[in-house]
Amino acid sequence: MAISRELNPDPSLVLNAAKDSILGGRLQSFTSRNWHPRKAPLEPDLEASFKRLNEWNEKMIDISLQAAYRSSIRDLRRAFETFSAISQDLGLVFVWPCAVQNKFIVQLKMKRPMALAILAHYAVLLHSISGHWWSNGRGSQLLEAICQELPSTWQLAVSWPKQVIRGTSP
């Protein structure tokens, strides 16, 4: 039996509702510490790819989705920055999919090109941990599935993930 995001569609709603209890309760000594995860600068190609994703998002016709996409892109960028600095913590790879907004998940289910293009970038993060039996090939499989769904007009939006995972030039 698979556990669905529909049981808890938006983790931020739960965390925000319990914020006061978490920050002031038994975990106060833990949560009051000044935690700043290390971050590493992004490679220039990845930086350019995130810039292109943001540009594609700003050109979208449906402006009601722009904020959800912008948030997903921003959070994925942070995931890359953090994982680049602390790559031995494999769990970091799974933070982003757990934290995205429900609106983004809905767009993925509808196979919207912008959502798929963002997810293709996540496939690179997943691909980066392919040295483990439980993750071997998952990033590549995800990218291939996305590329099959994307219209030809959107293939350029996933050129960087294709280049990294397939080892080809754009």
C-alpha positions in Angstrom: 0.0 0.0 0.0 1.5 3.4 -1.0 1.1 6.4 1.2 -0.2 9.3 -0.7 0.4 13.0 -0.3 -3.4 13.3 -0.1 -3.3 12.1 3.5 -1.3 15.2 4.3 -1.4 17.4 1.2 0.7 20.3 2.4 3.3 19.8 5.2 3.7 23.6 5.7 0.0 23.7 6.9 0.8 21.2 9.7 4.1 22.9 10.6 2.6 26.3 10.7 -0.4 25.2 12.8 1.9 23.5 15.3 4.7 26.2 15.2 4.0 27.7 18.7 3.8 24.3 20.3 7.0 23.2 18.6 9.0 26.3 19.3 7.8 26.7 22.9 7.3 23.1 24.0 9.7 20.3 24.8 11.8 20.9 21.7 12.5 24.6 22.7 16.1 24.0 23.5 16.6 22.3 20.2 14.6 24.8 18.1 16.0 27.9 19.7 19.5 27.1 18.4 20.8 29.2 15.5 20.8 26.5 12.8 22.2 27.6 9.5 22.8 24.7 7.1 25.9 25.1 5.1 25.4 26.0 1.5 27.7 25.8 -1.5 27.5 28.1 -4.6 25.8 26.5 -7.6 27.7 25.5 -10.7 27.3 28.1 -13.4 25.3 25.7 -15.7 22.9 25.0 -12.9 22.6 28.6 -12.0 21.8 29.4 -15.6 19.2 26.6 -15.7 17.4 27.9 -12.6 17.4 31.4 -14.2 15.8 29.9 -17.3 13.2 28.1 -15.2 12.3 31.3 -13.5 12.1 33.1 -16.9 9.8 30.4 -18.3 7.6 30.7 -15.1 7.3 34.5 -15.5 6.1 34.0 -19.1 3.4 31.6 -18.2 -0.2 32.4 -19.2 -1.7 31.1 -15.9 -0.4 33.6 -13.4 -2.3 31.9 -10.6 0.3 29.1 -10.6 3.4 31.4 -10.8 3.8 31.6 -7.0 3.7 27.9 -6.5 6.2 27.3 -9.2 8.4 30.1 -8.0 8.4 28.6 -4.5 9.2 25.1 -5.9 12.1 26.5 -7.9 13.4 28.5 -5.0 13.2 25.5 -2.6 14.8 23.2 -5.1 17.7 25.6 -5.6 18.2 25.7 -1.8 18.2 21.9 -1.8 21.0 21.9 -4.4 23.0 24.5 -2.5 22.7 22.5 0.8 23.3 19.1 -0.8 26.4 20.5 -2.6 27.8 21.5 0.8 26.8 18.4 2.8 26.6 15.6 0.2 27.2 12.9 2.7 23.7 13.4 4.1 21.7 11.5 1.6 18.4 12.4 3.4 18.8 15.9 2.1 17.8 14.7 -1.4 14.3 13.8 -0.1 13.5 17.0 1.7 12.4 18.9 -1.4 9.7 16.5 -2.6 8.3 16.4 1.0 8.1 20.1 1.3 6.6 21.3 -2.0 3.2 22.9 -2.0 0.1 20.9 -2.7 -0.6 23.2 -5.7 2.6 22.0 -7.3 1.7 18.3 -6.7 -1.6 18.9 -8.4 0.2 20.4 -11.4 2.5 17.3 -11.5 -0.5 15.0 -11.4 -2.0 17.0 -14.4 1.4 16.6 -16.1 1.8 20.4 -16.6 5.0 21.1 -18.5 6.3 23.7 -16.1 5.9 21.4 -13.1 7.5 18.5 -15.1 10.4 20.8 -16.0 11.0 21.6 -12.4 10.8 17.9 -11.4 13.4 17.1 -14.2 15.8 19.3 -12.3 15.1 17.4 -9.1 16.0 14.2 -11.1 19.6 15.4 -11.2 19.7 15.6 -7.4 18.2 12.1 -7.2 20.8 11.0 -9.9 23.6 12.3 -7.7 23.0 9.5 -5.2 22.9 6.7 -7.8 25.8 4.9 -6.1 23.4 3.2 -3.7 21.4 0.1 -4.6 18.1 1.7 -3.5 18.6 4.8 -5.7 20.5 3.4 -8.6 19.0 4.7 -11.9 16.1 6.5 -10.3 17.1 9.9 -11.4 17.6 8.7 -15.0 14.3 6.9 -15.0 12.5 10.0 -13.7 14.1 12.2 -16.3 13.2 9.8 -19.1 9.5 9.6 -18.0 9.4 13.4 -17.8 10.9 13.8 -21.3 8.3 11.4 -22.8 5.5 13.6 -21.3 6.9 17.0 -22.2 5.8 18.6 -25.5 8.7 19.3 -27.9 8.3 23.1 -27.1 9.3 22.4 -23.5 12.4 20.1 -24.2 14.7 23.1 -24.0 13.5 23.6 -20.4 15.1 20.3 -19.4 18.3 20.6 -21.4 20.5 20.9 -18.3 19.1 17.8 -16.6 19.5 15.9 -19.8 23.1 17.0 -20.2 24.0 16.0 -16.6 22.2 12.7 -16.5 22.7 11.5 -20.0 26.2 13.0 -20.3 25.3 14.8 -23.6 25.7 18.4 -24.6 22.6 20.6 -24.9 
